[in-house]
């Protein structure tokens, strides 16, 4: 995996978490529209999604600071070395 791919994946993950976070708040705030069960489940999901968002932000910051060579090295971990001639 290249650094650019990792950054793009983290961006997509952030968008997904934000979408779920907005849906959870919408469901939690309107229990008469969505039902009490889904609303209570959303109330429980909000802190979990907040922590997921925080973890993604930290991961993004770390990935941005790493040089691209680290990603090349990690991509080759576990692969057999090419025999030298």
GUMIBA-711504 format. One record per atom (N, C-alpha, C): x, y, z; residue in three letters. Coordinates in steps of 0.2 Angstrom, whole numbers, plus 2048, in hexadecimal, padded with zeros to 3 digits. Layout:
<atoms>
  east  north   up  residuo
     X      Y    Z      ALA
...
</atoms>
This chain:
<atoms>
  east  north   up  residuo
   804    7FA  800      UNK
   800    800  800      UNK
   804    806  800      UNK
   803    80B  7FC      UNK
   806    811  7FB      UNK
   804    816  800      UNK
   808    81B  802      UNK
   805    820  807      UNK
   7FF    824  804      UNK
   7FF    825  7FE      UNK
   7F9    829  7FB      UNK
   7F3    824  7FC      UNK
   7F3    81E  7FB      UNK
   7EE    819  7FC      UNK
   7EB    819  803      UNK
   7F0    819  808      UNK
   7EE    819  80F      UNK
   7EB    81F  811      UNK
   7ED    825  80E      UNK
   7EA    82C  810      UNK
   7E3    82C  80D      UNK
   7E2    829  807      UNK
   7DB    829  804      UNK
   7D7    824  808      UNK
   7D9    81F  80A      UNK
   7D5    81A  80E      UNK
   7D3    81D  815      UNK
   7D7    821  818      UNK
   7D6    824  81E      UNK
   7D1    82A  81D      UNK
   7D1    82D  817      UNK
   7CC    832  816      UNK
   7C5    82F  815      UNK
   7C5    829  811      UNK
   7BF    826  810      UNK
   7BC    823  817      UNK
   7C0    821  81B      UNK
   7BE    81F  821      UNK
   7BB    824  825      UNK
   7BE    82A  825      UNK
   7BC    830  829      UNK
   7B5    832  826      UNK
   7B4    832  820      UNK
   7AD    833  81D      UNK
   7A8    82F  81F      UNK
   7AA    828  81F      UNK
   7A5    823  822      UNK
   7A3    824  829      UNK
   7A8    825  82D      UNK
   7A7    826  834      UNK
   7A2    82C  835      UNK
   7A4    832  832      UNK
   7A0    838  832      UNK
   799    837  830      UNK
   798    833  82B      UNK
   791    831  829      UNK
   78D    82D  82E      UNK
   790    828  831      UNK
   78D    824  836      UNK
   78C    829  83C      UNK
   790    82D  83E      UNK
   790    832  843      UNK
   789    836  843      UNK
   789    839  83D      UNK
   783    83D  83B      UNK
   77C    839  83C      UNK
   77C    833  839      UNK
   776    82F  839      UNK
   775    82D  840      UNK
   77A    82B  844      UNK
   779    82A  84B      UNK
   775    82F  84F      UNK
   778    835  84E      UNK
   775    83B  852      UNK
   76E    83C  84F      UNK
   76D    83C  849      UNK
   766    83D  846      UNK
   761    838  849      UNK
   763    832  84A      UNK
   75F    82C  84C      UNK
   75E    82D  854      UNK
   763    82F  857      UNK
   763    830  85F      UNK
   75E    836  860      UNK
   75E    83B  85C      UNK
   75A    841  85E      UNK
   753    841  85C      UNK
   751    83C  858      UNK
   74A    83B  856      UNK
   747    834  858      UNK
   747    833  85E      UNK
   744    82C  860      UNK
   73D    82A  85E      UNK
   739    82F  85E      UNK
   732    82E  85B      UNK
   732    82C  854      UNK
   736    82F  850      UNK
   737    82E  849      UNK
   73A    827  848      UNK
   73F    825  84B      UNK
   743    81F  84A      UNK
   742    819  84E      UNK
   73F    81B  854      UNK
   73D    816  859      UNK
   742    816  85E      UNK
   740    814  864      UNK
   745    815  86A      UNK
   74B    810  86A      UNK
   74A    80A  867      UNK
   74F    805  867      UNK
   755    808  863      UNK
   754    80A  85C      UNK
   759    80C  858      UNK
   75C    813  85B      UNK
   758    817  85F      UNK
   75A    81D  861      UNK
   75F    81C  867      UNK
   75D    817  86B      UNK
   762    815  871      UNK
   768    812  86E      UNK
   768    80E  869      UNK
   76E    80B  866      UNK
   772    810  863      UNK
   76F    815  860      UNK
   773    81B  85E      UNK
   777    81F  863      UNK
   773    820  869      UNK
   776    823  86E      UNK
   77C    820  871      UNK
   77C    819  871      UNK
   782    815  873      UNK
   787    815  86D      UNK
   785    816  867      UNK
   78A    816  861      UNK
   78E    81D  861      UNK
   78B    822  863      UNK
   78E    829  862      UNK
   795    829  866      UNK
   796    827  86C      UNK
   79D    827  86F      UNK
   7A2    822  86B      UNK
   79F    81D  869      UNK
   7A4    818  865      UNK
   7A6    81B  85F      UNK
   7A1    81E  85B      UNK
   7A3    822  855      UNK
   7A8    828  856      UNK
   7A7    82B  85C      UNK
   7AC    831  85D      UNK
   7B3    82E  85E      UNK
   7B3    828  862      UNK
   7BA    825  863      UNK
   7BD    823  85C      UNK
   7B9    820  858      UNK
   7BB    81E  851      UNK
   7BE    824  84D      UNK
   7BA    829  84E      UNK
   7BC    830  84A      UNK
   7C3    832  84D      UNK
   7C3    832  853      UNK
   7CA    834  857      UNK
   7CF    830  854      UNK
   7CE    829  855      UNK
   7D3    824  852      UNK
   7D5    825  84B      UNK
   7D1    827  847      UNK
   7D2    828  840      UNK
   7D6    82F  83F      UNK
   7D5    834  843      UNK
   7D9    83A  843      UNK
   7E0    839  845      UNK
   7E1    835  84A      UNK
   7E8    834  84D      UNK
   7EB    82F  847      UNK
   7E8    82A  844      UNK
   7EB    826  83F      UNK
   7ED    82B  839      UNK
   7E8    82F  837      UNK
   7EA    834  832      UNK
   7F0    838  833      UNK
   7F0    83B  839      UNK
   7F6    83F  83B      UNK
   7FD    83B  83B      UNK
   7FC    834  83D      UNK
   802    830  83D      UNK
   804    82F  835      UNK
   7FF    82D  831      UNK
   801    82B  82A      UNK
   804    831  827      UNK
   801    837  828      UNK
   804    83D  825      UNK
   80B    83E  826      UNK
   80D    83C  82C      UNK
   814    83D  82F      UNK
   819    838  82C      UNK
   817    832  82A      UNK
   81B    82D  828      UNK
   81E    82E  821      UNK
   824    82D  820      UNK
   827    82D  819      UNK
   824    827  815      UNK
   823    829  80E      UNK
   821    823  80A      UNK
   825    81D  80A      UNK
   82B    81D  80C      UNK
   82F    817  80C      UNK
   82D    812  811      UNK
   82A    815  816      UNK
   827    810  81C      UNK
   822    80C  819      UNK
   81E    80F  814      UNK
   818    80B  811      UNK
   81B    805  80D      UNK
   820    807  809      UNK
   823    802  805      UNK
   826    7FC  809      UNK
   829    7FE  80E      UNK
   82C    7F9  813      UNK
   827    7F4  816      UNK
   821    7F8  818      UNK
   81C    7F4  81B      UNK
   818    7EF  816      UNK
   818    7F2  810      UNK
   815    7EE  80A      UNK
   819    7E7  809      UNK
   81F    7E7  80A      UNK
   823    7E2  809      UNK
   825    7DD  80E      UNK
   822    7DF  814      UNK
   823    7DA  81A      UNK
   81F    7D4  819      UNK
   823    7CE  81A      UNK
   820    7C7  819      UNK
   821    7C5  812      UNK
   823    7C9  80E      UNK
   824    7C6  807      UNK
   82B    7C3  807      UNK
   82C    7BE  803      UNK
   833    7BB  802      UNK
   837    7C0  7FF      UNK
   83D    7C0  801      UNK
   842    7C4  7FE      UNK
   844    7C1  7F7      UNK
   846    7C5  7F2      UNK
   848    7C3  7EC      UNK
   84F    7C1  7ED      UNK
   851    7BB  7EA      UNK
   857    7B8  7EA      UNK
   85C    7BD  7E6      UNK
   862    7BE  7E9      UNK
   867    7C3  7E6      UNK
   86B    7BE  7E2      UNK
   86D    7C1  7DC      UNK
   871    7BD  7D7      UNK
   878    7BF  7D7      UNK
</atoms>
